[in-house]
């Protein structure tokens, strides 16, 4: 009789533990990144009253099964379900969830053990650190280099606390320095119907003749004075010739000073001496504000199909010109290569414009975004973008072996596998990031209520065993009166 009471006591204790687990799961039904636990039971060692016996072929006696009485039960395991919870969209740029395996890596300060979490409700502190809600740093990489494939972070470097404002590799990231303009690519059409200022001749565009303009002024009656070699709209004659088309281009020196220069085009000669006519255009680079452009002029030749001729040494379709800033700017001379290879000459309106200019002024960080690969990209007020860091993820051979330490965080154990190095999101088994979302609790409320009812009934049944055993003992005691 005492054995039944001890068995019921063990049942009461185990069901109480299971109820504690269920209560904790339900309490965290809305906790970000929470992983539900489950309590399972096992029986305790049984007392053997009679061992099993084998059949006896000689006597014809059959075998018997063992007779055992169980001594109760206890909790077998309280394991954690690492299934992914549902995703809630928040639109906050620092909220992240993981699609797939992996954990965010966090640590409080520069020392101590790393902790791991699926809760991506991060914020930015006043110094630019990416931190958890409790102030722990989020870890990743900040050293990168620019390659043909774009910005590539050095994942061989140790992971460091992510800071969006500054780091030891890039110093201050709130302001990016200016980039001097080195190339300007022009594309578009020059109108072939414009009149040639040098006229139409059979021998004007021969070798050497192209290096001189046909004229730079007109006489008192408005007739062209030939043989000049000055700039059409800046010569010493009595009348300047306006350009056929002007293209504005903005360039920058090393300090970020802006120069609005103009490239002016004149249709020069049409040569009909060969098997097919060719046309030359003359251009001048005007240094614009606070800059001068010495000898910034040249010629372009088009064939009869309106395409730029690139194989004639008398013409330079990618000329390089020096721009000399005003002394008051404090900037030194810089060179810009103009690319005219994409120009055309058709009977249509002139439409040449700068399609790509590689320089830019300094910029101040305005906002940032986080991609699925964990790269944090800063957006600056000069229109440029620059990486600020990349988040690292941790993966484990047995995630269920991690130990909970509160604040939605885990630490590694001897059965979880060791954390070696950070993994790139989307690589080596690590999942990708979903910005602007949070992973919610994976608690199934309906299942927890069902488990709670079953646990209640189990506890109730064990208590009935206790009371029934007590009544039997009471009857036993009352046998003697």
C-alpha positions as CSV (number, residue, x, y, z in Angstrom):
1,X,0.0,0.0,0.0
2,X,2.8,2.4,0.8
3,X,4.2,1.8,-2.7
4,X,1.0,3.1,-4.3
5,X,1.2,6.2,-2.2
6,X,4.9,6.8,-3.2
7,X,4.0,6.2,-6.8
8,X,1.2,8.8,-6.7
9,X,3.5,11.3,-5.0
10,X,6.0,10.9,-7.8
11,X,3.1,11.4,-10.3
12,X,2.0,14.5,-8.5
13,X,5.5,16.0,-8.6
14,X,6.1,15.2,-12.2
15,X,2.7,16.6,-13.3
16,X,3.4,19.7,-11.3
17,X,6.7,20.1,-13.2
18,X,4.9,19.6,-16.5
19,X,2.3,22.2,-15.5
20,X,5.2,24.7,-14.7
21,X,6.6,24.1,-18.2
22,X,3.1,24.7,-19.8
23,X,2.6,27.8,-17.7
24,X,5.9,29.3,-18.8
25,X,5.1,28.5,-22.4
26,X,1.7,30.2,-22.2
27,X,3.2,33.2,-20.4
28,X,5.7,33.7,-23.3
29,X,3.1,33.2,-26.1
30,X,3.9,36.8,-27.3
31,X,7.6,36.9,-26.4
32,X,9.9,37.7,-29.4
33,X,12.0,34.8,-30.4
34,X,10.8,32.5,-27.6
35,X,11.2,28.8,-28.0
36,X,8.6,26.5,-26.3
37,X,9.7,23.7,-24.0
38,X,8.1,20.3,-23.5
39,X,8.2,18.0,-20.5
40,X,8.2,14.2,-21.0
41,X,7.9,11.4,-18.4
42,X,9.6,8.1,-17.8
43,X,8.9,5.3,-15.3
44,X,11.1,4.6,-12.4
45,X,12.8,1.2,-11.8
46,X,10.3,-1.5,-11.1
47,X,10.4,-4.0,-8.2
48,X,10.5,-7.6,-9.6
49,X,8.4,-10.0,-7.6
50,X,9.0,-13.0,-9.8
51,X,11.5,-13.4,-12.6
52,X,10.6,-14.8,-16.0
53,X,11.0,-18.5,-16.6
54,X,11.6,-20.3,-19.9
55,X,9.4,-23.2,-21.1
56,X,10.6,-26.8,-20.2
57,X,10.3,-29.2,-23.1
58,X,10.9,-32.3,-21.0
59,X,8.2,-31.6,-18.4
60,X,5.9,-29.9,-20.8
61,X,5.7,-26.9,-18.5
62,X,5.2,-23.5,-20.2
63,X,7.3,-20.4,-19.5
64,X,6.2,-17.5,-17.3
65,X,6.5,-13.7,-17.6
66,X,8.2,-11.6,-15.0
67,X,6.0,-10.1,-12.3
68,X,6.9,-6.5,-11.5
69,X,5.5,-3.5,-9.7
70,X,6.5,-0.1,-10.8
71,X,7.8,2.4,-8.3
72,X,6.3,5.5,-9.9
73,X,7.6,7.9,-12.5
74,X,9.7,11.1,-12.9
75,X,10.4,13.7,-15.5
76,X,12.4,12.2,-18.4
77,X,13.4,15.4,-20.2
78,X,12.4,19.0,-20.6
79,X,13.5,19.8,-24.2
80,X,13.2,22.9,-26.3
81,X,11.5,23.1,-29.7
82,X,13.7,25.0,-32.1
83,X,11.1,25.3,-34.8
84,X,10.7,28.8,-36.4
85,X,8.0,31.0,-35.0
86,X,5.6,33.1,-37.0
87,X,6.9,36.3,-38.5
88,X,5.5,39.7,-37.6
89,X,6.1,42.7,-39.9
90,X,7.2,45.9,-38.0
91,X,8.8,48.1,-40.8
92,X,11.5,49.1,-38.3
93,X,14.9,49.1,-40.1
94,X,16.7,47.5,-37.2
95,X,14.2,44.6,-36.6
96,X,15.4,41.4,-38.1
97,X,14.2,37.8,-38.3
98,X,16.1,34.7,-39.6
99,X,14.7,32.7,-42.4
100,X,16.3,29.3,-41.7
101,X,19.0,28.2,-39.3
102,X,21.2,30.3,-37.1
103,X,21.3,32.8,-34.2
104,X,22.4,36.4,-33.8
105,X,25.6,36.8,-31.9
106,X,25.5,39.2,-28.9
107,X,27.7,40.0,-26.0
108,X,27.8,42.6,-23.2
109,X,31.0,44.6,-23.6
110,X,34.3,43.5,-25.0
111,X,34.7,40.5,-22.7
112,X,32.7,37.6,-21.5
113,X,31.1,34.8,-23.3
114,X,29.0,35.2,-26.5
115,X,25.3,34.7,-26.3
116,X,22.9,33.7,-29.0
117,X,19.4,34.8,-29.8
118,X,16.7,34.6,-32.4
119,X,15.1,37.8,-31.1
120,X,16.1,40.5,-33.6
121,X,14.5,43.5,-32.0
122,X,17.6,45.6,-32.1
123,X,18.2,49.4,-31.8
124,X,20.9,52.0,-32.3
125,X,22.3,53.8,-29.3
126,X,23.6,57.4,-29.4
127,X,27.1,56.3,-30.3
128,X,25.9,54.3,-33.3
129,X,26.2,50.8,-31.8
130,X,23.7,48.1,-32.9
131,X,22.5,46.7,-29.6
132,X,19.8,44.5,-28.1
133,X,17.0,45.9,-26.0
134,X,19.1,45.2,-22.9
135,X,22.2,47.0,-24.3
136,X,24.3,44.1,-25.5
137,X,26.3,44.6,-28.7
138,X,25.4,42.8,-31.9
139,X,28.4,41.3,-33.6
140,X,29.6,41.1,-37.2
141,X,32.2,42.4,-39.6
142,X,33.2,46.0,-40.7
143,X,36.3,45.5,-42.7
144,X,35.7,45.3,-46.5
145,X,37.2,45.9,-49.9
146,X,35.8,46.9,-53.2
147,X,36.0,44.3,-56.0
148,X,34.5,43.7,-59.4
149,X,31.7,41.9,-57.6
150,X,31.0,44.9,-55.4
151,X,31.8,45.4,-51.7
152,X,33.1,42.2,-50.1
153,X,33.6,41.9,-46.3
154,X,36.6,40.2,-44.9
155,X,35.0,37.3,-42.9
156,X,38.5,36.0,-41.9
157,X,38.7,39.0,-39.5
158,X,37.4,38.4,-35.9
159,X,33.8,39.5,-35.4
160,X,33.4,42.9,-33.7
161,X,30.6,44.9,-32.2
162,X,28.8,46.6,-35.1
163,X,28.9,50.4,-35.1
164,X,27.2,52.4,-37.8
165,X,29.0,55.7,-37.1
166,X,32.7,54.7,-36.8
167,X,35.1,51.8,-36.7
168,X,38.8,51.1,-36.6
169,X,38.9,50.4,-40.3
170,X,36.9,53.2,-41.8
171,X,37.1,55.8,-39.0
172,X,34.0,58.1,-39.1
173,X,31.2,56.8,-41.3
174,X,28.8,59.7,-40.7
175,X,30.6,61.6,-43.5
176,X,32.1,60.0,-46.6
177,X,34.9,62.0,-48.3
178,X,34.5,63.5,-51.8
179,X,35.8,61.6,-54.8
180,X,37.6,63.6,-57.5
181,X,36.0,63.3,-61.0
182,X,38.3,61.3,-63.3
183,X,35.9,60.3,-66.1
184,X,32.7,61.7,-67.7
185,X,30.9,59.5,-70.2
186,X,28.7,61.4,-72.8
187,X,26.0,59.8,-74.9
188,X,23.3,61.1,-77.2
189,X,22.9,62.6,-80.6
190,X,24.4,65.6,-82.5
191,X,22.1,67.0,-85.1
192,X,23.5,66.2,-88.6
193,X,21.3,68.9,-90.2
194,X,23.2,71.7,-88.5
195,X,25.2,73.8,-91.1
196,X,29.0,73.1,-91.2
197,X,30.8,76.3,-90.2
198,X,33.7,75.3,-92.6
199,X,31.3,74.3,-95.4
200,X,31.4,71.2,-97.6
201,X,34.6,70.4,-99.3
202,X,36.5,67.6,-100.8
203,X,39.9,68.1,-99.0
204,X,39.3,69.8,-95.7
205,X,39.6,66.8,-93.4
206,X,42.9,65.5,-94.6
207,X,45.7,64.7,-92.1
208,X,46.9,67.9,-90.4
209,X,44.1,70.1,-91.8
210,X,41.8,68.9,-89.1
211,X,44.0,70.6,-86.5
212,X,42.9,74.1,-87.7
213,X,39.5,75.6,-87.6
214,X,38.3,77.1,-90.9
215,X,37.6,80.5,-89.5
216,X,37.0,82.4,-86.2
217,X,35.3,85.6,-87.4
218,X,33.3,87.2,-90.2
219,X,34.0,90.4,-92.1
220,X,32.0,93.6,-92.1
221,X,29.5,92.2,-94.6
222,X,28.9,89.0,-92.7
223,X,31.0,86.8,-94.8
224,X,33.3,84.2,-93.3
225,X,37.0,85.0,-93.0
226,X,38.8,81.7,-93.6
227,X,42.1,80.5,-92.4
228,X,41.6,81.3,-88.7
229,X,42.5,79.0,-85.9
230,X,40.8,80.5,-82.9
231,X,37.9,79.3,-80.8
232,X,34.6,80.1,-82.7
233,X,32.9,81.9,-79.8
234,X,36.0,83.4,-78.3
235,X,38.1,84.7,-81.2
236,X,39.3,88.2,-81.9
237,X,37.0,88.8,-84.8
238,X,34.1,91.1,-85.0
239,X,31.5,88.4,-84.5
240,X,31.4,85.2,-82.4
241,X,29.9,82.0,-83.6
242,X,27.5,80.4,-81.1
243,X,27.9,76.7,-80.5
244,X,25.4,74.3,-82.2
245,X,24.9,72.5,-78.9
246,X,26.1,72.8,-75.3
247,X,26.3,70.0,-72.7
248,X,26.5,71.0,-69.0
249,X,28.6,68.6,-66.8
250,X,29.2,68.8,-63.1
251,X,32.6,67.6,-61.8
252,X,34.3,67.7,-58.4
253,X,37.9,68.1,-57.2
254,X,39.5,66.1,-54.3
255,X,38.0,68.5,-51.7
256,X,34.5,68.2,-53.1
257,X,34.3,71.6,-54.7
258,X,31.8,71.6,-57.5
259,X,32.5,72.9,-61.0
260,X,29.8,73.3,-63.5
261,X,31.6,73.1,-66.8
262,X,30.2,73.2,-70.3
263,X,31.2,71.2,-73.4
264,X,30.3,73.1,-76.6
265,X,30.0,71.5,-80.0
266,X,30.2,73.0,-83.5
267,X,29.7,71.1,-86.7
268,X,33.0,71.8,-88.4
269,X,33.6,70.3,-91.9
270,X,31.9,67.7,-94.1
271,X,34.5,65.9,-96.2
272,X,33.2,64.4,-99.5
273,X,36.6,63.6,-101.0
274,X,36.5,59.9,-100.1
275,X,34.3,57.0,-101.1
276,X,31.9,58.0,-98.3
277,X,31.5,61.4,-96.7
278,X,32.7,62.0,-93.2
279,X,31.9,64.9,-90.8
280,X,34.1,66.5,-88.1
281,X,32.7,68.3,-85.0
282,X,34.8,70.7,-83.0
283,X,34.3,70.9,-79.2
284,X,35.6,73.2,-76.4
285,X,35.6,72.4,-72.6
286,X,34.7,75.5,-70.6
287,X,36.1,75.3,-67.1
288,X,33.1,77.0,-65.6
289,X,33.1,78.5,-62.2
290,X,36.4,78.7,-60.2
291,X,38.4,76.7,-62.8
292,X,40.2,77.0,-66.1
293,X,40.8,74.3,-68.7
294,X,43.9,75.0,-70.7
295,X,43.9,73.6,-74.3
296,X,40.6,71.9,-73.6
297,X,39.4,71.5,-77.2
298,X,39.5,68.9,-79.9
299,X,37.7,67.2,-82.8
300,X,35.4,64.2,-83.3
301,X,34.8,62.5,-86.6
302,X,31.6,60.7,-87.7
303,X,31.2,58.3,-90.6
304,X,28.4,58.4,-93.2
305,X,26.3,56.1,-90.9
306,X,26.4,58.6,-88.0
307,X,28.8,56.5,-85.9
308,X,31.9,57.9,-84.2
309,X,35.2,57.0,-85.9
310,X,37.6,55.6,-83.3
311,X,40.5,54.4,-85.3
312,X,41.7,57.8,-86.7
313,X,44.8,59.2,-84.9
314,X,43.8,62.7,-85.8
315,X,40.8,62.4,-83.6
316,X,40.7,61.6,-79.9
317,X,37.4,60.2,-78.7
318,X,38.6,59.8,-75.1
319,X,40.5,63.0,-74.5
320,X,41.9,63.9,-71.1
321,X,41.9,67.5,-70.0
322,X,43.2,69.3,-66.9
323,X,41.0,71.5,-64.7
324,X,42.9,74.0,-62.6
325,X,40.8,75.2,-59.6
326,X,41.0,78.7,-58.4
327,X,43.7,79.1,-55.7
328,X,41.1,80.2,-53.2
329,X,39.5,76.7,-53.2
330,X,42.7,75.0,-51.8
331,X,42.4,72.2,-54.3
332,X,45.0,71.0,-56.8
333,X,44.8,70.5,-60.5
334,X,42.9,67.4,-61.5
335,X,42.4,65.6,-64.8
336,X,39.1,64.4,-66.3
337,X,38.8,62.0,-69.2
338,X,35.8,62.7,-71.5
339,X,34.4,59.7,-73.4
340,X,32.7,60.5,-76.7
341,X,32.5,56.9,-78.0
342,X,28.7,56.7,-77.4
343,X,27.8,59.8,-79.5
344,X,25.8,59.5,-82.7
345,X,25.1,62.0,-85.5
346,X,21.6,61.6,-87.0
347,X,19.1,63.9,-88.5
348,X,17.4,64.4,-85.2
349,X,17.6,67.0,-82.4
350,X,20.8,67.2,-80.5
351,X,20.5,65.3,-77.1
352,X,24.0,64.7,-75.8
353,X,24.2,64.5,-72.0
354,X,26.6,63.1,-69.4
355,X,25.3,59.6,-68.5
356,X,28.0,58.8,-66.0
357,X,30.3,61.1,-64.0
358,X,32.3,59.2,-61.3
359,X,33.1,62.0,-58.9
360,X,30.9,63.2,-56.1
361,X,30.9,65.7,-53.2
362,X,31.2,64.7,-49.5
363,X,28.1,63.3,-48.0
364,X,26.4,63.0,-44.6
365,X,24.7,59.8,-43.4
366,X,21.0,60.1,-43.7
367,X,19.6,56.6,-43.2
368,X,20.5,53.0,-43.6
369,X,19.0,49.6,-44.6
370,X,19.8,46.0,-43.9
371,X,19.8,43.4,-46.7
372,X,19.0,39.7,-46.6
373,X,22.7,39.0,-46.6
374,X,23.2,41.0,-43.4
375,X,25.0,43.9,-45.1
376,X,24.1,47.3,-43.5
377,X,24.1,49.9,-46.2
378,X,24.3,53.6,-45.4
379,X,22.5,56.2,-47.6
380,X,24.1,59.6,-47.8
381,X,22.7,63.0,-48.8
382,X,25.0,63.2,-51.8
383,X,23.2,60.2,-53.3
384,X,25.9,57.7,-52.5
385,X,25.6,54.4,-50.7
386,X,28.3,52.7,-48.6
387,X,28.4,49.6,-46.5
388,X,28.5,50.2,-42.7
389,X,28.9,46.5,-41.6
390,X,27.6,43.0,-42.0
391,X,25.9,40.9,-39.4
392,X,27.3,37.5,-38.5
393,X,25.2,34.4,-37.6
394,X,26.1,31.4,-35.4
395,X,25.0,27.8,-36.2
396,X,25.2,24.7,-34.0
397,X,25.2,21.0,-34.7
398,X,22.5,20.6,-32.0
399,X,20.6,23.8,-31.4
400,X,18.3,22.0,-28.9
401,X,21.3,21.5,-26.7
402,X,21.7,25.2,-26.0
403,X,21.0,26.5,-22.5
404,X,18.5,29.3,-21.9
405,X,20.0,32.2,-19.8
406,X,17.1,34.7,-20.0
407,X,16.4,37.7,-22.1
408,X,15.6,35.4,-25.1
409,X,19.2,34.3,-25.2
410,X,21.1,31.0,-25.1
411,X,24.7,29.9,-24.4
412,X,26.5,26.9,-25.8
413,X,26.8,23.7,-23.8
414,X,28.9,20.5,-24.2
415,X,26.0,19.0,-26.1
416,X,25.1,21.9,-28.5
417,X,28.4,22.0,-30.3
418,X,30.9,24.8,-30.1
419,X,30.6,28.2,-31.7
420,X,33.7,28.7,-33.9
421,X,33.4,31.6,-36.3
422,X,30.5,33.7,-37.5
423,X,28.7,32.6,-40.7
424,X,27.6,34.8,-43.5
425,X,23.8,34.9,-43.7
426,X,22.7,32.6,-46.5
427,X,26.0,30.6,-46.5
428,X,27.3,27.5,-44.8
429,X,23.9,26.4,-43.5
430,X,23.0,29.8,-42.0
431,X,19.7,31.3,-43.0
432,X,19.0,34.7,-44.6
433,X,17.7,37.8,-42.9
434,X,14.3,39.3,-43.3
435,X,14.6,43.0,-42.4
436,X,11.6,44.9,-40.9
437,X,10.2,41.7,-39.3
438,X,10.5,39.9,-36.0
439,X,10.2,36.2,-35.2
440,X,7.5,35.6,-32.7
441,X,7.1,32.9,-30.1
442,X,6.7,29.3,-31.5
443,X,4.2,28.5,-28.7
444,X,1.1,26.7,-30.1
445,X,-1.6,28.0,-27.8
446,X,-4.2,25.4,-28.7
447,X,-1.7,22.6,-28.1
448,X,-0.7,24.1,-24.7
449,X,-4.3,24.2,-23.6
450,X,-4.8,20.6,-24.6
451,X,-1.6,19.6,-22.7
452,X,-2.8,21.6,-19.7
453,X,-6.1,19.7,-19.6
454,X,-4.3,16.3,-19.9
455,X,-1.8,17.4,-17.2
456,X,-4.6,18.5,-14.9
457,X,-6.4,15.1,-15.3
458,X,-3.1,13.3,-14.7
459,X,-2.5,15.3,-11.5
460,X,-6.2,14.7,-10.4
461,X,-5.9,10.9,-11.0
462,X,-2.7,10.7,-9.0
463,X,-4.3,12.6,-6.1
464,X,-7.2,10.1,-6.2
465,X,-4.6,7.3,-5.8
466,X,-3.3,9.1,-2.7
467,X,-6.7,9.6,-1.2
468,X,-7.8,6.0,-2.0
469,X,-4.7,4.6,-0.5
470,X,-5.3,6.6,2.6
471,X,-8.8,5.3,2.9
472,X,-7.6,1.7,2.6
473,X,-5.1,2.3,5.3
474,X,-7.8,3.8,7.4
475,X,-10.0,0.7,7.0
476,X,-7.0,-1.4,7.9
477,X,-6.5,0.5,11.1
478,X,-10.2,0.3,11.9
479,X,-10.2,-3.6,11.7
480,X,-9.2,-3.7,15.4
481,X,-11.7,-2.0,17.6
